[in-house]
Amino acid sequence: MSSNDSPSRPPGFLGGKLLIASPGIGDPRFDRSVILMCDHSAEHAMGIVLNKQVEGLRLPEVFEQLGVETTDETIDRPVLLGGPVERQRGFVLHTNDFQTVDSTLAVTDHIGLSSTKDALDAMASSTPPRRSMLALGYAGWGSGQLEDELAANAWLVADADETLVFSDDIDGKWENALGTLGVTPEHLSGASGTA
């Protein structure tokens, strides 16, 4: 297993890493965001925002709307706002104890991404993935866009930690993610505007 906990990827690409928004990101959609990068290549990048919620929407309501059969053990948690692209589309981040052969993307050695009803059925079952969460939408970048944002110091990059990714402390994820780098928000705000 590699130290970055990611499947084999070309060097320079950030699939399986966390993007942590810097205070001066300049885009209110991503203010204080923590994004798990699910796919990154020379042509595009795609990730799921881990710390924004769809207001007033919880998993049981989604399951009911989609006709997903639930059990007494079905989890009740918020639904994440995964990003501004395709907000009507659902994405399930889950531990690798669940996967479908043709539709699960290995994000890290321990985390997968699926966007099929099978993943929702598994989440609602009596034997769900060890950890999972549903996000509506995703964050996406075209060729070179993410690299430009990284060059402008809009994002910090950290290793993806399963505990942080699936933490129920949604509001605390940004500060907790910074903490994995040994940084506090005060350090960043004090350093902004300097060259």
C-alpha positions in Angstrom: 0.0 0.0 0.0 1.4 3.4 -0.9 1.8 6.1 1.7 -0.9 8.3 0.0 -3.5 5.5 0.3 -4.5 5.9 -3.4 -4.7 3.4 -6.2 -1.8 3.7 -8.6 -2.1 7.1 -10.3 0.1 9.1 -12.6 2.3 11.5 -10.8 1.1 15.1 -10.4 -2.6 14.1 -10.3 -4.7 14.4 -7.2 -7.2 11.6 -7.3 -7.6 10.2 -3.8 -6.4 13.5 -2.1 -8.3 16.2 -0.2 -8.5 19.7 -1.5 -8.9 22.2 1.4 -10.1 25.7 0.5 -7.8 28.5 1.5 -9.5 31.5 3.2 -9.0 33.7 0.1 -10.4 31.2 -2.4 -12.6 34.0 -3.8 -15.5 31.7 -4.8 -18.4 31.6 -2.2 -19.5 28.2 -3.5 -16.3 26.7 -2.2 -15.7 28.9 0.9 -14.2 26.6 3.7 -14.8 23.5 1.5 -13.1 20.1 1.9 -13.3 18.1 -1.4 -12.4 14.5 -1.9 -10.8 14.3 -5.3 -12.3 11.2 -7.0 -10.8 11.6 -10.5 -8.1 13.8 -11.9 -6.4 13.7 -15.3 -5.0 16.1 -17.8 -8.5 16.5 -19.3 -10.6 17.0 -16.2 -11.0 16.8 -12.4 -13.9 15.7 -10.3 -14.5 15.7 -6.6 -17.1 15.6 -3.9 -17.5 18.4 -1.3 -17.5 16.7 2.1 -18.7 19.5 4.3 -21.8 21.2 2.8 -25.3 19.9 3.4 -28.5 20.0 1.3 -30.6 22.1 3.7 -33.6 20.2 5.1 -32.9 16.9 3.3 -31.9 13.7 5.0 -31.3 10.1 3.7 -34.6 8.6 4.7 -36.5 11.2 2.6 -34.3 10.4 -0.4 -34.8 6.7 0.1 -38.6 7.2 0.2 -38.6 9.5 -2.9 -36.7 6.9 -4.9 -38.5 3.8 -3.6 -35.5 2.4 -1.8 -36.5 -0.2 0.7 -35.3 0.5 4.3 -34.9 -1.4 7.5 -35.0 -0.5 11.2 -31.2 -0.2 11.0 -31.2 2.3 8.1 -29.1 5.3 8.9 -30.5 8.8 9.2 -28.0 11.4 8.3 -27.8 14.6 6.2 -27.3 14.5 2.4 -24.2 16.3 1.2 -24.2 19.1 -1.4 -21.4 17.5 -3.4 -20.8 20.5 -5.6 -22.4 22.8 -8.1 -22.4 20.4 -11.1 -25.4 18.1 -11.8 -27.0 18.7 -8.4 -29.9 16.3 -9.3 -27.5 13.4 -9.6 -26.5 11.3 -6.5 -23.1 10.0 -5.7 -22.4 7.5 -2.9 -19.0 7.6 -1.2 -18.4 4.4 0.6 -15.9 2.1 2.2 -14.5 -0.7 -0.1 -16.6 -3.4 1.6 -19.2 -2.4 -1.0 -18.6 -2.2 -4.8 -20.1 -3.0 -8.1 -17.8 -4.3 -10.8 -18.8 -1.9 -13.5 -19.8 1.2 -11.6 -17.6 1.7 -8.6 -14.6 4.0 -9.0 -11.7 3.3 -6.6 -10.9 6.7 -5.0 -8.4 5.3 -2.5 -7.5 1.8 -1.4 -10.3 2.1 1.2 -12.9 4.4 -0.4 -15.0 4.0 -3.5 -17.5 6.1 -5.4 -20.7 4.7 -6.9 -23.6 6.4 -8.6 -26.1 3.6 -9.0 -29.3 2.7 -7.2 -27.4 -0.5 -6.0 -25.3 1.8 -3.8 -28.4 3.4 -2.3 -30.0 0.0 -1.8 -26.8 -1.1 0.1 -26.8 2.0 2.3 -30.5 1.3 3.3 -30.0 -2.4 3.9 -29.4 -4.3 7.1 -25.8 -4.8 6.0 -24.7 -1.4 4.7 -21.1 -0.5 3.8 -19.1 0.1 7.0 -19.2 3.8 6.2 -21.0 5.7 3.5 -22.6 9.1 2.6 -24.8 10.4 -0.2 -23.9 13.6 -2.1 -26.0 15.4 -4.7 -23.8 17.0 -7.4 -20.1 17.2 -7.7 -17.3 19.7 -8.2 -15.7 19.6 -11.6 -12.9 21.3 -13.5 -12.0 21.3 -17.1 -8.5 20.9 -18.5 -6.0 23.1 -16.6 -8.6 24.8 -14.4 -7.7 23.0 -11.2 -4.0 23.4 -11.9 -4.5 27.2 -12.3 -6.4 27.3 -9.0 -3.6 25.4 -7.2 -1.0 27.7 -8.7 -3.0 30.7 -7.3 -2.9 29.0 -3.8 -6.7 28.6 -3.7 -6.4 25.1 -2.4 -4.2 23.2 0.1 -3.7 19.4 -0.6 -3.8 16.7 2.0 -4.0 12.9 2.2 -7.5 11.6 2.4 -8.2 10.0 5.8 -11.2 7.7 6.0 -12.1 9.0 9.5 -12.1 12.6 8.3 -13.9 11.8 5.0 -16.8 10.0 6.8 -16.9 12.1 10.0 -20.3 13.1 11.2 -18.8 16.5 12.2 -19.6 18.1 8.9 -19.3 21.6 10.2 -15.8 20.9 11.7 -14.3 19.1 8.7 -12.6 22.2 7.3 -10.7 23.0 10.5 -10.1 19.2 11.1 -8.7 18.9 7.5 -6.4 21.8 8.1 -5.3 20.2 11.3 -4.0 17.1 9.4 -1.5 19.5 7.8 -0.6 21.1 11.2 -2.3 24.4 10.2 -5.0 26.4 11.9 -7.3 28.9 10.3 -5.5 31.7 12.2 -2.2 30.7 10.5 -3.8 31.0 7.1 -5.7 34.2 7.7 -2.6 35.8 9.1 -0.6 34.8 6.1 -3.1 35.9 3.4 -2.0 38.8 1.3 1.7 38.2 1.7 3.9 37.1 -1.1 
